[in-house]
């Protein structure tokens, strides 16, 4: 137990250093291009970098650790690629424009700790979910054996990954052909809830929690609980819907007819 605790502490410490370095480099780039919204591009890469650190330090010599590493890598690279594709040739995201105005003057320097270091710390905390999995693989006396929880976790992860990917592509395709921002997508997966991409993301994090259940660690609950809170309030649903009815007159009708987060049958005929 003492050995595993030492491995746990060392892995977390090393990953924190690496995440802060990546955050600092990205912040420096944001000063050059005057756009802090590029922090979104590294969000999933911060998680992946932490997981790669744990995998490197503990080793990946069993199916459980390998599949976990692959799930995180596929999720992170897909999300980063999509965000870069969506955000290229566009001005700074309006969310960050609001923060910039609120914390001016000298926001460029304040953004280092307000946005970039904060993002790295959140990613670091969430990455604690993966430590028990790689930590157990580093214990020669208790090599992880594939079981039912692992299969269930992979199945839920696959569902969430496909669901989020489809939702992202539907919205991106819709926005690329609609000239005005005053209209609302209400077809496809967006017919059944207003934030299907966030729902898919939530499924992914709970899938990883289920995958980690055999480790017996209570810490695995922290990441999905925090992520669910973020998706529902701080940076997700609550933040996205602030002021959206002013930009899209039909969004109020969309709210009345469509579930917020969990998919379900529309309460009335969905607007077209």
PECOR-V141608 format. One line per field, one symbol per residue. phi: phi as a letter, one per 40 degrees, with the letter a starting at -180 (. if undefined). psi: psi as a letter, one per 20 degrees, with the letter a starting at -180 (. if undefined). burial: 1 if it has 24 or more other C-alpha atoms within 12 Angstrom, else 0. A space follows every 50 residues. Layout:
phi = ???
psi = ???
burial = ???
This chain:
phi = .ccccccdcccccccccccccccccccccccccfacccccccdccccccc ccccccccgbbaccccccccccccccccccdcccccccgbcddccccccc ccbccgcdcccdccbccdccccccccccdcddcccccccccacdbcaccc ccccccccccccccccccccccccccbcccccbbcbbgcccbacbccccc ccccccccccdcddcgccccccccccccccccbdbbddccccgccccbdc ccccccbbdcbccacdcacccb
psi = ghghhggggggggghggghhggggghgghhhgiloiiihhhighhggggg ghgggghhqnkqhghghggggggggghggggghgghiqkqrpqhghgghg hhjqrkhhhhighhgghgghgghgghihhighghghhioiimppppaghg ghggghgggggggggggghggggghiipgqjjqppkrbhihiqimhhhgg gghghhghgghigihjpiiihgghgggggghhfgjdgghhiojhhhhnhi hghhghipqggpqrpqhrppq.
burial = 00000011001111110111011101100100001111111111111111 11111111111101111110111111111111100100000000110001 00000011001101111111111111111111111111100001010011 11110111111111111111100000000000111101111111111111 11111111111111100011111101110111000110001000000000 1011101111111001000100
